[in-house]
Amino acid sequence: MRLVIRNAAVLAAAIFVLGSGTAWAGVEEVKVPFPFVVHGTTLPSGTYRIQREGDVLEIQGERGNKAAVFVGAVPAAGHDPAGKEPSLTFTHHDNQYWLADVWSSPDDGLAVR
């Protein structure tokens, strides 16, 4: 039961992060309310600009947050858990949130390597 609650919280956070009503146009500004790990780099909570260039994601901190990371990605399996809304999904492991997927539409997502 605890795992189900934690996964629901992660999904809720993912939907909160990218709550815009438009499809992803290649660059999106997101607000992540918790620190998270991308490709071994821990990024603080804050506002980020995520740019998608093919199968590479650039995650760049905004508004005084100088954190940045480039990460390769592969097509994600399944469908966007937020439905038609762009979203980020995270996994929770060892008391940390790890960026798992970046979804731009219901069927267009990238899984972080």
trRosetta pair geometry for C-beta under 8 A, 3 or more apart (Angstrom, degrees):
i j d omega theta_ij theta_ji phi_ij phi_ji
1 4 5.6 -53 -153 33 37 113
1 5 6.5 35 151 -17 67 104
2 5 5.8 -55 -150 37 33 111
2 6 6.3 32 152 -19 66 107
3 6 5.7 -55 -145 38 31 111
3 7 6.2 29 157 -17 66 107
4 7 5.9 -56 -145 39 28 109
4 8 6.3 30 154 -20 63 107
5 8 5.7 -55 -148 36 30 112
5 9 6.4 32 152 -20 64 105
6 9 5.6 -54 -151 34 32 113
6 10 6.5 32 151 -19 65 104
6 92 5.5 -109 166 55 118 149
7 10 5.6 -51 -148 35 35 112
7 11 6.4 35 153 -17 65 104
7 92 7.7 -138 -82 21 52 113
8 11 5.7 -53 -147 38 32 111
8 12 6.3 35 153 -20 65 105
9 12 5.6 -52 -146 36 31 113
9 13 6.4 33 154 -19 64 104
10 13 5.7 -53 -150 36 31 112
10 14 6.4 35 150 -23 64 104
10 89 7.2 64 144 -166 103 71
10 90 5.0 -130 -162 74 107 90
10 91 7.0 43 -166 -112 160 23
10 92 5.6 -137 -72 -28 131 107
10 97 7.0 168 -123 -127 103 108
11 14 5.4 -51 -148 32 34 115
11 15 6.5 32 154 -17 65 102
11 81 5.5 -94 -142 137 110 146
11 89 7.0 -4 -107 -127 63 94
12 15 5.8 -54 -149 36 32 108
12 16 6.3 34 151 -19 65 108
13 16 5.5 -55 -147 38 33 115
13 17 6.3 44 153 -33 65 102
13 32 8.0 55 167 -151 107 69
13 33 6.6 -124 -145 45 104 108
13 34 6.9 -24 -154 12 147 121
13 90 6.7 -31 88 28 122 127
13 97 7.8 -73 101 -130 155 153
14 17 5.7 -46 -150 21 31 117
14 18 7.5 -18 169 22 61 94
14 81 6.8 54 93 70 140 122
14 82 6.7 -137 118 -51 97 114
14 87 4.9 65 152 173 94 110
14 88 5.1 -137 -142 84 83 58
14 89 4.6 14 -119 -98 155 51
14 90 6.1 -168 -72 5 102 82
15 18 7.5 -86 -155 57 27 70
15 19 6.7 62 155 -86 64 84
15 81 7.5 -100 -63 106 97 94
15 82 4.7 154 -108 -108 86 111
15 85 6.8 69 -145 87 80 140
15 87 5.7 -27 -96 -120 47 129
16 19 6.1 -19 -152 -47 30 117
16 33 7.0 -18 113 -5 133 125
17 30 5.1 27 167 -172 92 113
17 31 6.4 -156 -142 72 60 53
17 32 5.5 17 -124 -95 118 64
17 33 7.5 -131 -86 -2 82 83
17 87 6.7 100 65 -152 98 66
17 88 4.9 -47 91 36 148 111
18 28 6.5 15 -127 161 113 142
18 30 5.4 -40 -77 -112 80 110
18 82 7.3 -169 77 27 101 173
18 85 6.5 154 111 151 92 97
18 86 4.4 -94 156 106 136 86
18 87 4.7 -165 55 -102 119 39
18 88 5.8 124 -16 -8 117 79
18 103 7.9 -178 67 66 154 83
19 85 6.6 -13 -135 -170 38 141
20 28 7.4 -147 21 -147 141 108
20 85 7.2 149 68 -155 49 92
20 86 6.3 3 57 40 97 112
21 85 7.1 -55 -109 -110 42 90
22 25 7.4 -9 133 -29 118 103
22 86 7.7 -9 86 -7 52 117
23 86 6.8 123 -148 -52 36 104
23 104 6.3 61 -177 161 78 84
23 105 5.3 10 -137 -81 108 101
24 28 5.6 -57 -128 -52 92 126
24 52 7.1 48 152 12 132 137
24 86 4.7 113 -55 -101 97 136
24 104 3.1 -87 33 -142 136 100
24 105 6.8 -120 21 -37 96 76
24 108 7.7 -138 45 98 121 122
25 28 7.7 133 39 -66 68 79
26 51 6.5 16 152 -153 74 73
26 52 5.6 -125 -148 56 53 87
26 53 7.9 58 -163 -75 99 55
27 49 6.4 -5 -170 -176 98 99
27 50 7.2 163 -152 84 49 47
27 51 4.7 -9 -103 -102 82 83
27 52 7.7 -151 -70 18 42 70
28 49 7.4 161 82 -154 38 53
28 50 5.2 -15 61 59 88 94
28 86 6.2 -142 -115 136 158 156
28 104 7.9 -165 -34 -111 139 87
29 47 6.4 6 -178 -177 98 103
29 48 7.3 168 -153 87 54 40
29 49 5.5 -28 -98 -98 71 69
29 50 7.9 166 -94 17 21 72
29 62 6.6 4 -139 -17 105 162
30 47 7.1 167 87 -152 39 57
30 48 5.3 -17 62 62 88 88
30 49 7.9 154 19 -95 72 22
30 50 6.0 14 5 -3 119 115
30 88 6.4 72 -161 -20 161 130
31 46 7.3 -92 -143 152 67 27
31 47 5.0 -28 -97 -96 75 74
31 48 7.8 158 -92 18 28 70
32 36 5.9 -76 167 1 147 128
32 43 7.6 60 69 105 148 115
32 45 5.7 -137 103 -140 79 62
32 46 6.7 4 54 52 84 40
32 47 7.9 164 17 -93 68 25
32 48 6.3 13 -2 5 111 117
32 88 7.3 -39 -94 67 106 155
33 45 5.6 6 178 -151 23 125
34 45 5.2 -14 -98 -86 5 112
34 97 5.7 82 104 11 123 144
35 42 5.9 19 172 -180 115 100
35 43 6.6 175 -155 87 68 47
35 44 5.3 -41 -102 -128 91 40
35 45 5.5 -74 -54 -37 52 74
35 96 7.5 -63 106 -141 98 84
35 97 7.2 148 94 40 54 100
36 42 7.4 174 94 -149 24 61
36 43 5.8 -15 65 58 72 94
36 45 7.9 90 -9 -84 83 59
36 90 6.1 -98 -130 -121 129 132
36 96 7.4 123 -137 174 42 84
36 97 4.3 -56 -111 93 87 101
36 98 6.7 150 -171 -103 86 16
36 99 5.6 86 149 -45 129 84
37 40 6.9 10 -176 -106 106 8
37 41 6.8 152 -154 75 65 36
37 42 5.2 -35 -94 -93 77 64
37 43 7.4 161 -99 13 24 75
37 96 5.3 38 -15 155 122 130
37 97 7.0 166 14 88 77 48
37 98 4.8 -32 66 -106 100 71
37 99 7.0 -145 84 6 47 77
38 41 5.6 -26 68 62 74 91
38 43 6.1 15 10 -9 108 120
38 59 5.9 43 76 39 177 154
38 69 5.0 151 95 86 122 153
38 71 5.6 -112 167 -42 104 149
38 98 7.6 141 -80 -160 41 63
38 99 4.7 8 -92 27 89 129
38 112 6.5 -102 -144 -158 83 153
39 69 6.0 171 49 174 116 132
39 71 4.4 -166 -33 -107 135 114
39 112 6.9 -122 -51 174 85 115
39 113 7.3 36 -96 80 101 74
41 67 7.7 156 150 -166 120 105
41 69 4.9 -179 59 -89 147 137
42 96 7.3 -89 -110 -144 108 131
43 46 7.7 -109 155 40 95 103
43 48 7.3 33 160 -80 147 136
43 59 7.0 -76 -71 129 164 129
43 61 7.1 -172 -159 -70 111 104
43 67 4.7 133 -133 151 90 151
43 69 6.9 -108 -62 -3 121 124
44 61 7.9 38 53 -110 90 133
44 65 6.6 -139 66 -138 109 119
44 67 6.4 174 23 -29 82 148
46 61 6.0 25 101 -143 136 99
46 62 7.3 -177 145 54 104 70
46 63 7.2 -156 -177 66 110 103
46 65 4.4 129 134 -66 161 159
46 67 7.7 129 55 30 136 124
47 61 7.3 94 82 -163 59 61
47 62 4.4 -61 108 63 102 111
47 63 5.4 50 53 22 126 120
47 65 6.8 158 56 23 67 136
48 59 5.5 -3 -180 -171 134 85
48 60 6.5 142 -161 71 77 39
48 61 5.8 -49 -103 -100 75 42
48 62 6.2 175 -106 0 19 94
48 65 7.5 -75 -81 95 69 138
48 67 7.8 -55 -102 83 105 105
49 58 7.9 -8 107 109 86 92
49 59 7.7 160 79 -154 48 40
49 60 4.8 -20 59 65 96 97
49 61 8.0 -2 17 83 78 3
49 62 5.5 99 -26 -56 93 114
50 57 6.1 -15 -166 -168 96 105
50 58 7.2 159 -153 80 45 54
50 59 5.3 -6 -104 -104 81 73
50 60 7.9 176 -79 23 35 69
50 88 8.0 154 -33 -78 165 120
50 102 6.4 -158 163 -137 149 141
51 57 7.2 149 76 -158 47 54
51 58 4.5 -7 56 55 99 104
51 60 7.4 15 2 6 104 111
52 56 7.7 149 -157 81 48 49
52 57 5.8 -22 -101 -103 66 73
52 102 7.1 -175 -80 115 118 140
52 104 7.1 -72 0 -58 161 136
52 110 7.0 167 -128 -6 121 147
53 56 5.0 -19 70 67 91 98
53 57 7.9 170 27 -88 69 26
53 58 7.0 36 3 -10 109 105
55 72 6.1 21 134 -161 95 76
55 73 5.4 -152 -174 68 69 70
55 74 6.6 24 -153 -90 121 40
55 110 7.0 165 -140 -133 61 126
56 70 6.1 -3 -177 -173 109 99
56 71 7.2 156 -156 80 63 35
56 72 5.9 -40 -101 -103 69 53
56 73 7.0 161 -100 17 19 88
57 70 7.2 162 84 -155 50 50
57 71 5.2 -16 60 62 97 86
57 72 7.9 156 18 -113 78 6
57 73 5.5 57 -16 -22 107 130
57 102 6.1 129 -104 7 146 157
57 110 6.6 168 -51 99 119 148
57 112 7.1 -62 30 -101 141 91
58 68 7.3 -8 -176 -166 85 97
58 69 7.8 173 -152 89 47 42
58 70 5.4 -19 -102 -102 71 78
59 67 7.9 -26 121 123 94 94
59 68 6.7 166 91 -150 59 49
59 69 5.1 -3 57 58 103 85
59 70 7.8 -179 21 -83 71 29
59 71 7.1 9 1 9 111 109
59 99 7.8 -148 -73 -42 161 173
60 67 7.8 164 -158 95 35 57
60 68 4.7 8 -114 -112 68 98
61 64 7.8 -69 141 88 114 39
61 65 3.0 -117 177 114 126 94
61 66 5.6 -31 65 13 130 5
61 67 4.1 90 -36 47 129 75
61 68 6.3 -103 7 -59 82 66
62 65 6.1 16 52 47 33 102
71 99 8.0 134 58 85 166 131
71 112 5.5 6 137 -148 139 99
71 113 6.6 -174 172 44 92 82
72 112 8.0 114 85 -157 47 54
72 113 4.7 -5 87 19 93 135
73 102 7.0 -51 -125 31 161 111
73 110 3.7 46 148 169 140 118
73 111 6.1 156 -163 71 86 38
73 112 5.5 -47 -102 -99 93 41
73 113 6.1 -151 -97 -17 34 84
74 110 6.9 139 65 -157 24 74
74 111 5.4 -25 65 58 79 95
74 113 6.3 85 -10 -69 96 96
75 109 7.2 93 -167 79 57 60
75 110 6.6 -63 -107 -108 30 56
75 111 7.1 20 108 10 23 93
76 101 4.7 63 -109 -133 148 120
76 102 8.0 -178 -34 49 136 49
76 103 7.0 -74 49 -83 154 83
76 109 3.5 -44 42 104 133 106
76 110 5.7 145 -27 -166 98 1
76 111 4.2 131 -96 -44 77 86
77 111 7.2 9 6 -43 71 137
78 109 7.7 -22 75 45 77 142
79 106 5.4 -6 -164 176 101 78
79 107 6.2 -35 -118 -89 81 59
79 109 7.9 140 -156 -7 22 130
80 83 6.3 -75 99 36 103 9
80 84 7.6 129 81 -72 138 12
80 85 7.3 -170 147 67 135 55
80 86 7.7 -88 -143 -124 146 28
80 87 5.9 128 -167 34 104 111
80 103 3.9 131 -110 179 103 151
80 105 6.7 -145 -23 122 143 26
80 106 4.8 -112 29 -123 111 38
80 107 7.4 -84 -9 -38 94 26
80 108 8.0 -2 -46 51 115 52
80 109 6.0 162 -76 -60 79 123
81 87 6.7 -97 61 88 79 154
81 89 6.2 90 21 -87 127 126
81 103 7.7 179 23 -11 65 160
82 85 4.2 -77 138 68 120 101
82 86 7.4 -6 76 92 141 15
82 87 3.7 134 -1 -38 140 145
82 103 6.8 165 33 79 105 140
83 106 6.3 -25 178 -97 37 102
84 105 7.2 -14 -151 -154 55 66
84 106 5.8 -29 -93 -51 50 104
86 103 6.0 177 -152 99 52 72
86 104 5.3 -6 -115 -133 102 39
86 105 7.3 -23 -84 -59 72 41
87 103 4.9 6 55 55 76 114
88 99 6.4 -53 -173 -138 116 93
88 101 7.1 165 -158 87 47 58
88 102 5.8 -14 -108 -106 75 65
88 103 7.4 -166 -78 21 27 79
89 99 8.0 105 81 -161 46 53
89 100 4.8 -53 101 65 90 111
89 101 4.4 17 42 48 108 98
89 103 7.2 54 -15 -13 100 111
90 97 4.4 5 173 -175 140 104
90 98 6.2 144 -162 67 78 41
90 99 6.0 -48 -104 -99 79 37
90 100 5.8 154 -123 1 20 97
91 97 7.3 152 75 -155 36 56
91 98 4.9 -19 60 58 88 101
91 100 4.9 92 -19 -62 93 126
92 95 7.9 8 -178 -115 89 14
92 96 7.3 170 -150 84 56 35
92 97 5.7 -29 -96 -98 71 66
92 98 7.6 180 -84 15 22 79
93 96 6.4 -29 72 62 61 81
93 98 6.1 -8 30 -5 107 124
98 112 8.0 -149 156 76 89 136
99 102 7.5 13 177 -54 113 89
99 112 5.2 72 110 -12 95 159
100 111 6.7 -33 163 -144 67 77
100 112 6.2 -146 -160 30 17 103
101 109 5.1 15 -179 172 115 124
101 110 6.6 159 -154 82 66 43
101 111 5.2 -33 -97 -100 84 60
101 112 6.9 -138 -78 -4 31 81
102 109 6.5 166 84 -157 43 74
102 110 5.0 -6 56 56 94 95
102 112 7.2 82 -13 -51 95 92
103 106 7.8 33 180 -103 121 16
103 108 7.0 120 -159 87 63 57
103 109 4.0 -28 -100 -99 74 106
103 110 8.0 -169 -76 23 39 58
104 108 4.9 -44 62 101 97 111
104 109 7.0 177 14 -88 66 50
105 108 4.3 43 46 32 97 106
